[in-house]
Amino acid sequence: MILLADSSHKQITYNAFASAIKHVPGPFYSRFSRLPLKLAIMSGRRIFFVDDLHKRHGPVVRIAPTEISIASVDSFKEIHRVGSGYRKSDWYGRMANFPKLG
């Protein structure tokens, strides 16, 4: 149990201070917890929560320890273009191979 707690502590510390997105602006708590984001999701207010963060912190904002949100069309296109070099979750790979209807 102590090993698990130590491992979790190290991951939280890494996400907060050493990850590749450590420089992305956002509320301080977003470095350590995704709880505010999850509460917004569960209450059906995620879009308003994220929009408020963009109004306070700009077009690129950290919304959780390992998540950012982009509200800039140009940045979105650059990040999501084929061969951009930006790391994405497995979800994107699954969607790229999604069968087309029709």
C-alpha positions in Angstrom: 0.0 0.0 0.0 2.9 2.4 0.8 4.5 1.6 -2.5 1.3 2.5 -4.4 1.0 5.7 -2.5 4.6 6.6 -3.2 4.0 5.8 -6.9 0.9 8.0 -7.0 2.7 10.8 -5.3 5.5 10.6 -7.8 3.1 10.7 -10.8 1.2 13.7 -9.3 4.5 15.5 -8.8 5.6 14.7 -12.3 2.3 15.8 -13.9 2.4 19.1 -11.9 6.0 20.1 -12.4 7.9 18.1 -15.0 5.4 17.0 -17.7 5.5 18.3 -21.3 2.4 20.5 -20.6 3.8 22.1 -17.4 4.0 25.4 -19.1 0.4 25.5 -20.4 -1.6 28.1 -18.5 -4.6 27.2 -16.3 -5.8 27.1 -12.8 -3.3 25.9 -10.3 -5.4 23.0 -9.2 -5.4 21.6 -12.7 -1.8 20.5 -12.2 -2.9 18.1 -9.5 -6.5 17.1 -9.9 -9.1 16.4 -12.6 -11.9 16.5 -9.9 -13.2 19.9 -10.9 -13.4 18.8 -14.6 -15.1 15.5 -13.6 -17.7 17.4 -11.5 -18.4 19.7 -14.4 -18.9 16.6 -16.6 -21.2 14.9 -14.2 -23.3 18.0 -13.8 -23.6 18.5 -17.5 -21.6 21.8 -17.4 -18.3 20.8 -19.0 -18.7 23.1 -21.9 -19.3 26.1 -19.6 -16.5 25.1 -17.3 -14.0 24.8 -20.1 -15.2 28.0 -21.8 -14.8 29.9 -18.5 -11.2 28.6 -18.2 -10.5 29.8 -21.8 -11.9 33.3 -20.9 -9.6 33.5 -17.9 -6.4 31.8 -19.3 -6.5 32.1 -23.0 -6.9 29.9 -26.1 -4.8 27.1 -24.8 -5.5 26.0 -21.3 -4.7 23.1 -19.0 -8.0 21.6 -17.8 -6.5 18.5 -15.9 -3.1 17.1 -15.0 -2.8 15.4 -18.4 -5.3 17.3 -20.5 -5.4 20.6 -22.4 -8.1 22.4 -24.3 -7.6 24.3 -27.5 -9.9 27.2 -28.5 -7.9 28.4 -31.5 -8.8 27.1 -35.0 -5.3 27.5 -36.3 -3.8 25.7 -33.3 -6.4 22.9 -33.5 -5.5 22.4 -37.2 -1.8 22.3 -36.5 -2.2 19.8 -33.6 -4.6 17.5 -35.4 -3.1 17.4 -38.9 -1.6 14.1 -40.1 2.1 13.9 -39.2 2.0 16.8 -36.7 4.2 15.1 -34.2 2.0 15.9 -31.3 1.3 12.9 -29.1 -2.4 12.0 -28.7 -4.3 9.4 -26.8 -5.2 6.0 -28.2 -8.7 7.3 -28.9 -7.4 9.3 -32.0 -5.9 6.1 -33.5 -9.1 4.2 -33.1 -11.1 7.1 -34.7 -8.7 7.3 -37.6 -9.6 3.7 -38.5 -13.3 4.1 -37.9 -15.3 2.6 -40.8 -17.0 5.2 -43.0 -20.7 4.9 -43.5 -22.1 4.7 -47.0 
